Amino acid sequence: MMNRRVYAVILASGKGERMNCGFPKQFAEIKGKTIIERSIEAFEKNENVDEIIVVSEPSTIEKIKEIVYKNNYKKVTKIVPGGAVRAESSSHGVGEVAEDDAKVLIHDAARPLVTQRIINDCISALDSCDAVHTAIKATDTIIEAENGMMKAATERSRMMQVQTPQGFRAGTIKKAHSLAKKEGFAGATDDCGIVFRYGLSEIRIVEGDRTNIKITYPEDITIAEMFVEA
């Protein structure tokens, strides 16, 4: 079987306003390391990942360059500016991958505790499919609501909570972003949602991990520190 190159696209262009820390949350620290450092290092040390592309808020590109230089990250080959919304930032990162048959893992920098098992499972799954979603079973009941009123119930046993990375063959996710741009669709909050919208591929589920939390609120830092210490 031909070995396809594996790229990690790390999205670090969010402003993290809900963290209320006065600076982009990817520079907040968890036990002495910034969130962006922990996210990059997860892919840097993975033997199956060939290159890392970081997508950054334009104003923080130089700071990320300094972090890459300080830590001597060998796999970070490009740091590119993000867009106005997540899908645009993702498209910028994926657009730096030349080979359409390459494997691409798109990861939120705000999930700094992603495990090597998750990364490897996503890479392996792309041997036999074009799109991979990382998810865990929902433990809370999910409802649909509108204007402060419940509109619909869901069956919890069928619900899953989405995580990252999400994996793709590069050609598939590039086509998805191209179709979304042509339609003017910018409402997707994750990349698998765009692939699903246009029916470009079946999407395989890879089991995530409850430690793979997204840092959104200040208390999430405390939770992450507990996981690091465990």
Secondary structure as UniProt FT lines:
FT   STRAND          6..12
FT   HELIX           17..19
FT   HELIX           25..27
FT   STRAND          29..30
FT   TURN            31..32
FT   STRAND          33..34
FT   HELIX           35..44
FT   TURN            47..48
FT   STRAND          51..56
FT   HELIX           58..60
FT   HELIX           61..71
FT   STRAND          76..81
FT   HELIX           86..94
FT   TURN            95..96
FT   TURN            100..101
FT   STRAND          103..108
FT   TURN            109..110
FT   TURN            112..113
FT   HELIX           116..125
FT   TURN            126..128
FT   STRAND          131..137
FT   STRAND          143..146
FT   TURN            147..148
FT   STRAND          149..153
FT   HELIX           156..158
FT   STRAND          160..169
FT   HELIX           170..183
FT   HELIX           191..197
FT   TURN            198..199
FT   STRAND          204..207
FT   TURN            210..211
FT   HELIX           218..229
//
